[in-house]
Amino acid sequence: MRSNLAWGTVVACTLGAAGHAQAQDDGGVSYLFGVDVVSNYVSNGVTQSDGKPAIQPYFEIGLNGFYAGTWMSNVDFGDNDDWEIDLYVGYRNLFENDLFVDVGYARYFYDHSGDCCGEAKLTLGYPLADQFGVTGYVAYDPKSENFNRNMTLVYEPTPDLGIAAIYGYSDSYAHEYWSVGASFSFDETWSAGLKYEGSGSGDEGFVFRISLGNLQTPLVRLLGAPFQR
């Protein structure tokens, strides 16, 4: 369930693509904002919108590696909840040895049922070559004592095109999940992507995304929407 804060910034930084990021800076303060429209909101290989489209706005503010933000999406679980609202904080840094580390905590809310739960998250990333990189991600929900973990391999053949494959396991769903897809950036504000989402419980299939925002490198957008796990 819910979103992934181990998003494509990790990949972009590990591949040295951070210089392409279009976050607006003001006195050391950075801002990320935008909105994504997806044909299906899929998390850990399971639809959160009953196979229907979703709109997903987000906003993040950062300073000296520390960040805080929110991400939202419409959902459809067949109950009274129509919106998911995520709040998160954390710290991310690219070290001199090219190791990228992102440590954070996310809290998940719904418009009707309210506070659901939270997760502590850790992402490590490292470049394998000029255009290749790998990330490892683990999240822990202390309320349910469930772990979620995955590994991502990424490839950036051109500055406008990113390709990634994800494989993971979710204790919450007790299944493996995977995805493979590509993202293309038209300019500094618009991008589009296509992924195939699968899991041990049954594949959700292809998911299309169109994005408007101020951070549009293809690898950043690829794992996307941009915060889904």
C-alpha positions as CSV (number, residue, x, y, z in Angstrom):
1,M,0.0,0.0,0.0
2,R,0.9,3.6,-0.3
3,S,3.8,5.5,-1.8
4,N,7.5,5.1,-2.2
5,L,9.8,7.8,-0.9
6,A,12.7,5.9,-2.3
7,W,12.1,7.5,-5.6
8,G,14.1,8.3,-8.6
9,T,16.2,11.1,-7.0
10,V,18.3,8.3,-5.6
11,V,18.9,6.9,-9.1
12,A,19.6,10.3,-10.6
13,C,22.2,11.1,-7.9
14,T,23.9,7.8,-8.1
15,L,24.4,8.2,-11.8
16,G,25.6,11.8,-11.5
17,A,22.4,13.2,-13.0
18,A,21.6,15.5,-10.2
19,G,22.9,18.4,-12.2
20,H,20.0,18.0,-14.6
21,A,17.4,18.4,-11.8
22,Q,15.3,21.5,-12.2
23,A,14.5,22.1,-8.5
24,Q,14.2,25.8,-7.8
25,D,16.8,27.1,-5.3
26,D,16.5,30.2,-3.1
27,G,19.2,30.7,-0.5
28,G,20.0,27.0,-0.3
29,V,16.4,26.0,0.0
30,S,15.1,23.7,-2.8
31,Y,11.6,22.9,-3.9
32,L,10.1,20.0,-5.7
33,F,6.5,20.2,-6.9
34,G,4.3,18.8,-9.6
35,V,1.5,16.5,-10.5
36,D,1.3,13.1,-12.2
37,V,-1.6,11.4,-13.9
38,V,-1.4,7.6,-14.1
39,S,-3.6,5.0,-15.7
40,N,-3.5,2.9,-12.5
41,Y,-2.0,3.6,-9.1
42,V,0.0,0.5,-8.4
43,S,2.0,-0.1,-5.2
44,N,4.1,-3.2,-4.6
45,G,2.4,-4.9,-7.6
46,V,-1.1,-4.2,-6.3
47,T,-3.6,-1.6,-7.6
48,Q,-4.6,1.1,-5.1
49,S,-7.2,2.6,-7.4
50,D,-9.1,-0.5,-8.5
51,G,-7.4,-0.4,-11.9
52,K,-8.6,3.1,-12.6
53,P,-6.6,6.3,-13.3
54,A,-5.3,8.5,-10.5
55,I,-4.0,12.0,-10.1
56,Q,-1.0,12.5,-7.8
57,P,0.2,15.9,-6.7
58,Y,3.3,16.4,-4.6
59,F,5.4,19.1,-2.9
60,E,8.8,18.9,-1.1
61,I,11.1,21.4,0.5
62,G,14.7,20.7,1.3
63,L,17.7,22.4,3.0
64,N,21.3,21.0,3.3
65,G,20.2,17.5,2.6
66,F,17.2,17.5,4.9
67,Y,13.7,17.4,3.4
68,A,10.0,17.3,4.2
69,G,7.1,16.9,1.9
70,T,3.7,15.5,1.0
71,W,2.3,13.3,-1.7
72,M,-1.3,12.5,-2.5
73,S,-3.4,10.2,-4.7
74,N,-7.0,9.2,-5.2
75,V,-7.6,5.6,-4.2
76,D,-10.4,3.0,-4.5
77,F,-10.4,0.2,-1.9
78,G,-14.2,-0.3,-2.1
79,D,-14.7,1.5,1.2
80,N,-15.2,5.2,2.2
81,D,-11.6,6.3,1.5
82,D,-11.1,8.4,-1.6
83,W,-7.7,10.0,-1.0
84,E,-4.4,9.0,0.4
85,I,-2.3,11.7,2.0
86,D,1.4,11.0,2.8
87,L,3.6,13.2,5.0
88,Y,7.4,12.5,5.1
89,V,10.7,13.8,6.4
90,G,14.3,12.6,5.9
91,Y,17.9,13.2,4.9
92,R,19.7,12.3,1.7
93,N,23.3,12.8,0.7
94,L,25.7,11.8,-2.1
95,F,29.0,11.1,-0.5
96,E,32.4,11.6,-2.1
97,N,32.8,7.8,-2.8
98,D,29.6,8.1,-4.9
99,L,27.5,6.3,-2.3
100,F,24.0,7.8,-2.1
101,V,22.1,7.4,1.2
102,D,18.5,8.4,1.9
103,V,17.0,7.9,5.4
104,G,13.5,8.9,6.0
105,Y,10.1,8.3,7.7
106,A,6.7,8.5,6.1
107,R,3.2,8.7,7.7
108,Y,0.1,7.6,5.8
109,F,-3.3,9.0,6.1
110,Y,-6.7,8.6,4.4
111,D,-9.5,11.1,4.1
112,H,-12.1,9.0,5.9
113,S,-10.3,6.4,8.0
114,G,-7.5,8.8,9.1
115,D,-4.1,7.9,10.4
116,C,-3.1,4.4,9.1
117,C,0.5,3.7,9.9
118,G,4.1,4.7,9.2
119,E,7.3,3.4,7.8
120,A,11.0,4.0,8.4
121,K,12.9,3.9,5.1
122,L,16.5,3.4,3.9
123,T,17.8,3.7,0.4
124,L,21.4,3.1,-0.8
125,G,22.5,3.8,-4.3
126,Y,25.7,3.4,-6.2
127,P,26.8,3.9,-9.9
128,L,28.0,0.7,-11.7
129,A,29.2,2.7,-14.8
130,D,28.6,6.0,-16.4
131,Q,25.1,5.1,-17.5
132,F,24.2,2.3,-15.1
133,G,23.3,2.3,-11.5
134,V,21.8,0.2,-8.7
135,T,19.8,1.0,-5.6
136,G,18.6,-1.1,-2.7
137,Y,15.6,-0.1,-0.6
138,V,14.1,-1.3,2.7
139,A,11.1,0.0,4.7
140,Y,9.8,-1.2,8.1
141,D,6.4,-0.7,9.5
142,P,6.7,-1.1,13.3
143,K,2.9,-1.3,13.8
144,S,2.5,-4.4,11.6
145,E,6.2,-5.5,11.9
146,N,6.3,-5.8,8.2
147,F,9.3,-5.2,5.9
148,N,9.3,-4.2,2.3
149,R,12.5,-4.4,0.3
150,N,13.5,-4.1,-3.3
151,M,16.5,-3.7,-5.7
152,T,16.5,-1.5,-8.8
153,L,18.8,-1.6,-11.8
154,V,18.7,1.5,-14.0
155,Y,20.1,2.5,-17.4
156,E,20.2,6.0,-19.0
157,P,21.1,5.5,-22.7
158,T,20.4,9.2,-23.4
159,P,19.9,12.3,-21.3
160,D,16.2,12.2,-22.2
161,L,15.5,8.5,-21.7
162,G,15.7,6.2,-18.6
163,I,15.1,2.5,-18.3
164,A,14.7,0.6,-15.0
165,A,13.8,-2.8,-13.6
166,I,12.7,-3.4,-10.0
167,Y,12.4,-6.6,-8.0
168,G,11.2,-6.8,-4.4
169,Y,9.2,-8.6,-1.7
170,S,6.5,-7.1,0.5
171,D,5.6,-8.7,3.8
172,S,2.3,-6.8,3.8
173,Y,1.1,-8.7,0.7
174,A,3.3,-11.7,1.3
175,H,4.4,-11.8,-2.3
176,E,7.2,-10.8,-4.7
177,Y,6.7,-7.9,-7.0
178,W,8.5,-6.5,-10.0
179,S,8.3,-3.8,-12.8
180,V,10.2,-2.8,-15.9
181,G,9.7,0.4,-17.8
182,A,11.0,3.5,-19.5
183,S,10.5,7.2,-19.1
184,F,11.1,10.0,-21.6
185,S,11.5,13.7,-20.8
186,F,10.2,16.1,-23.4
187,D,11.6,19.2,-21.7
188,E,12.3,20.6,-18.2
189,T,8.6,20.3,-17.1
190,W,6.9,17.5,-19.1
191,S,7.7,13.8,-19.2
192,A,5.9,10.5,-19.8
193,G,6.5,6.9,-18.8
194,L,5.3,3.3,-19.4
195,K,5.8,0.4,-16.9
196,Y,4.7,-3.2,-16.7
197,E,3.7,-4.0,-13.1
198,G,3.7,-7.6,-11.9
199,S,3.5,-9.6,-8.6
200,G,3.2,-13.1,-7.3
201,S,-0.5,-12.4,-6.7
202,G,-1.2,-11.5,-10.3
203,D,0.0,-8.8,-12.7
204,E,-1.6,-5.4,-12.9
205,G,-0.1,-5.0,-16.4
206,F,0.9,-1.8,-18.2
207,V,0.7,1.6,-16.4
208,F,1.0,4.8,-18.4
209,R,2.1,8.1,-16.7
210,I,2.2,11.8,-17.8
211,S,3.9,14.3,-15.6
212,L,4.2,18.0,-15.1
213,G,6.7,19.3,-12.6
214,N,10.0,21.0,-11.9
215,L,12.1,17.8,-11.7
216,Q,12.0,16.0,-15.0
217,T,15.1,13.9,-15.6
218,P,14.0,10.5,-17.0
219,L,15.5,8.4,-14.2
220,V,14.0,10.6,-11.6
221,R,10.6,10.2,-13.2
222,L,11.0,6.6,-14.1
223,L,10.5,5.0,-10.7
224,G,7.8,7.3,-10.5
225,A,4.9,8.9,-10.0
226,P,7.3,10.0,-8.5
227,F,7.1,8.5,-5.0
228,Q,5.5,5.1,-5.5
229,R,7.3,2.2,-4.0
